[in-house]
Amino acid sequence: MRSATVFCLAAAALSGSALAEGRDWSGFYAGAHSGYGWGQNRLADDNPAYFYEIDPGGVIGGGQLGYNYQFGAYLIGLEGDATIGALDKRMDPADAGGAFDEVSIEVDYLASVRLRFGMVFDDTLIYATGGVGFAAWTDRNFIGGSEFGDGADHDRTGWTAGLGVEHGVAEQWTAKVEYLHYGFDDEIQPPAMFWYIGADNFESSFDTVKVGLNYHF
């Protein structure tokens, strides 16, 4: 019994020592990221003959700032990020059953403020994340090469969630891979805002896969 007690105390001391020698994830950090983003943007009118779906995609880049608090093998953190890029597309709406010569979408930015919950394995952090998502984009229609209507400018607030892995690559540097999905409630705009034909219902969402580098202060 006495030997078992001594063994347990020794094992606890060794595990505590190993944890102390591992990377301390607590504190502020800042970094940059790049990757690929894509989206799904569908517009339906009161008249079902007028609708289309356009799926933009392109290279993205941006930055992030956050704070971690580590307790044992677990971590909770808060992160804010902003992303811009070439998430634009112009297409023939006939490919999606539309009624105009061309339609386009131009994404100005994606951003988020999120909580991160994860488990630490020495130099590696595996985490889930979720919070508030922000996005701005513009939809436009063209007939004969000329823009029809005023277009629709969107500045939306929704939600975002995803998963990530972050790994230490130097004393104060970590690299990460992260997936995020941005979701937004359907948006209805009156006829005078876009086509001048009927009320318009926008269904939109976006996804990103990013690789990034963080410096921990």
Summary of the structure (lengths in Angstrom):
residues: 217
radius of gyration: 23.5
end to end distance: 46.4
largest distance: 89.7
contacts: 680
relative contact order: 0.20
helix: 12%
strand: 68%
